[in-house]
Amino acid sequence: MKKEYQKGRGAQINPHIRFEKQERIELNELFDEPEMVEEQATKFIRVYPKTILNKTTSPDIPFDYSMNPYQGCEHGCVYCYARTTHPFWGYSAGLDFERVILVKESAPVLLEKMLKKKSWTASPIMLSGNTDCYQPIERKLEITRKILEVFWKYRHPVGIITKNALILRDLDILKKLNAHNLVRVALSITTLNEDLRRLLEPRTASVQQRLNTLAQLSQNGIPVRIMFAPIIPGLNNHEMLPLAQKVYELGAQKLSYTIVRLNDEVADIFEDWLDKTMPDRKEKVMNQIKSLRGGNLGEKRFGKRMRGEGRLSEIIRQQYELVNRKYFSKELNSMNVVLHENYKDNQLKLF
């Protein structure tokens, strides 16, 4: 019997954990009666890492270090590339990724220890390179806020990637960092279509909330780049022009994009999701993704994984060049250069 779509979750299945020889079976696969299965609430598990910074070695990434106070993400974005990291912790990339969240409450302490080391060389650190630092549990735990307080204490450059309006809670710290040119925000907006957003990213901030967040950050002078990511052909690739105009009007300084890549288990998760939500579009969407990936759904090669290849990739690139000429023609310095140089200036003043 075909399973029904689970509202409030992105993934609808728990693919096999590729490191395990035995396959796990969900309880609701054993029982037909729904009342025999407890509701799958999100679980939060404290973990105690020895370090918190991740050195970035990819040439596709414009920053040197990232840190993630949470592993797994309750936002539940069905396409999320970070899903493939959850099996390393012993959990599935599917439903487990969004309902089993590993919490690093010691992250602010670990960060401060690193910044205090004499061997530390200042370099911008990105929150977050993997999972969102402002996912729903952050409202209660405030780990990200404490991390930002550490960055402010040491006048250290930081970048933030998020799709949650909760970032506005920390506007007071962001304004202080920005007064020293030490912060950049990348706000992810995948679509202007709220109905599509609810299916793609079920527990994220709404489209309107994100647009309001952009407006408020911009009005307070916080530099904001919009991430139109990922572009999914057949679902949102037609939105680049209207989205660019909207975010430009609200104060965005730059627009960037990436193209969806369905590596490893994410391919099965995404295909199952399409089958349950948009079966009439499934074949078209999957074939167009393959056309961007040389006949595959995933891509791990540097230089190819963010932009894709082929005719459709070239059309998207041309659209991107058009919106940049029309709305974002003024070239901005890269985060690494601006924040790193500014840090050295502030370091001289402080020490």
Secondary structure as the mmCIF struct_conf table of DSSP 4:
data_model
#
loop_
_struct_conf.conf_type_id
_struct_conf.id
_struct_conf.beg_label_comp_id
_struct_conf.beg_label_asym_id
_struct_conf.beg_label_seq_id
_struct_conf.end_label_comp_id
_struct_conf.end_label_asym_id
_struct_conf.end_label_seq_id
HELX_LH_PP_P HELX_LH_PP_P1 LYS A 2 TYR A 5
TURN_TY1_P TURN_TY1_P1 LYS A 7 GLY A 8
BEND BEND1 GLY A 10 GLY A 10
BEND BEND2 ILE A 13 ILE A 13
HELX_LH_PP_P HELX_LH_PP_P2 PRO A 15 ILE A 17
TURN_TY1_P TURN_TY1_P2 ARG A 18 PHE A 19
BEND BEND3 LYS A 21 GLN A 22
HELX_LH_PP_P HELX_LH_PP_P3 GLU A 23 ARG A 24
HELX_RH_3T_P HELX_RH_3T_P1 LEU A 27 GLU A 29
TURN_TY1_P TURN_TY1_P3 LEU A 30 LEU A 30
BEND BEND4 ASP A 32 ASP A 32
HELX_RH_3T_P HELX_RH_3T_P2 PRO A 34 MET A 36
BEND BEND5 VAL A 37 VAL A 37
STRN STRN1 LYS A 43 ARG A 46
BEND BEND6 LYS A 50 LYS A 50
STRN STRN2 LEU A 53 LYS A 55
TURN_TY1_P TURN_TY1_P4 PRO A 59 ASP A 60
BEND BEND7 PRO A 62 PRO A 62
BEND BEND8 ASP A 64 ASP A 64
STRN STRN3 TYR A 65 MET A 67
BEND BEND9 PRO A 69 PRO A 69
STRN STRN4 TYR A 70 GLN A 71
BEND BEND10 GLY A 72 GLY A 72
TURN_TY1_P TURN_TY1_P5 GLU A 74 HIS A 75
TURN_TY1_P TURN_TY1_P6 VAL A 78 TYR A 79
HELX_RH_3T_P HELX_RH_3T_P3 TYR A 81 TRP A 89
TURN_TY1_P TURN_TY1_P7 GLY A 90 GLY A 90
BEND BEND11 TYR A 91 TYR A 91
BEND BEND12 ALA A 93 GLY A 94
HELX_RH_AL_P HELX_RH_AL_P1 LEU A 95 ARG A 99
STRN STRN5 VAL A 100 VAL A 103
TURN_TY1_P TURN_TY1_P8 GLU A 105 SER A 106
HELX_RH_AL_P HELX_RH_AL_P2 ALA A 107 LYS A 116
TURN_TY1_P TURN_TY1_P9 LYS A 118 SER A 119
STRN STRN6 ILE A 125 LEU A 127
TURN_TY1_P TURN_TY1_P10 SER A 128 SER A 128
BEND BEND13 GLY A 129 THR A 131
TURN_TY1_P TURN_TY1_P11 CYS A 133 TYR A 134
BEND BEND14 GLN A 135 GLN A 135
TURN_TY1_P TURN_TY1_P12 PRO A 136 ILE A 137
HELX_RH_AL_P HELX_RH_AL_P3 GLU A 138 LEU A 141
HELX_RH_AL_P HELX_RH_AL_P4 ILE A 143 LYS A 153
TURN_TY1_P TURN_TY1_P13 TYR A 154 ARG A 155
STRN STRN7 VAL A 158 THR A 162
HELX_RH_3T_P HELX_RH_3T_P4 ALA A 165 ASP A 170
HELX_RH_AL_P HELX_RH_AL_P5 LEU A 171 ALA A 179
TURN_TY1_P TURN_TY1_P14 HIS A 180 ASN A 181
STRN STRN8 VAL A 183 SER A 188
BEND BEND15 LEU A 192 LEU A 192
HELX_RH_AL_P HELX_RH_AL_P6 GLU A 194 LEU A 200
BEND BEND16 GLU A 201 GLU A 201
TURN_TY1_P TURN_TY1_P15 PRO A 202 ARG A 203
BEND BEND17 THR A 204 THR A 204
HELX_LH_PP_P HELX_LH_PP_P4 ALA A 205 SER A 206
HELX_RH_AL_P HELX_RH_AL_P7 VAL A 207 GLN A 219
TURN_TY1_P TURN_TY1_P16 ASN A 220 GLY A 221
STRN STRN9 VAL A 224 ILE A 231
TURN_TY1_P TURN_TY1_P17 PRO A 233 ASN A 236
HELX_RH_3T_P HELX_RH_3T_P5 ASN A 237 GLU A 239
HELX_RH_AL_P HELX_RH_AL_P8 MET A 240 GLU A 249
TURN_TY1_P TURN_TY1_P18 LEU A 250 GLY A 251
BEND BEND18 GLN A 253 GLN A 253
STRN STRN10 LYS A 254 ILE A 259
TURN_TY1_P TURN_TY1_P19 ASP A 264 ASP A 264
HELX_RH_AL_P HELX_RH_AL_P9 GLU A 265 THR A 277
TURN_TY1_P TURN_TY1_P20 PRO A 279 ARG A 281
HELX_RH_AL_P HELX_RH_AL_P10 LYS A 282 LEU A 292
TURN_TY1_P TURN_TY1_P21 ARG A 293 GLY A 295
BEND BEND19 LEU A 297 LEU A 297
TURN_TY1_P TURN_TY1_P22 PHE A 302 ARG A 307
BEND BEND20 GLY A 310 GLY A 310
HELX_RH_AL_P HELX_RH_AL_P11 ARG A 311 TYR A 327
BEND BEND21 LYS A 330 LYS A 330
HELX_LH_PP_P HELX_LH_PP_P5 GLU A 331 SER A 334
HELX_RH_AL_P HELX_RH_AL_P12 MET A 335 LEU A 350
#
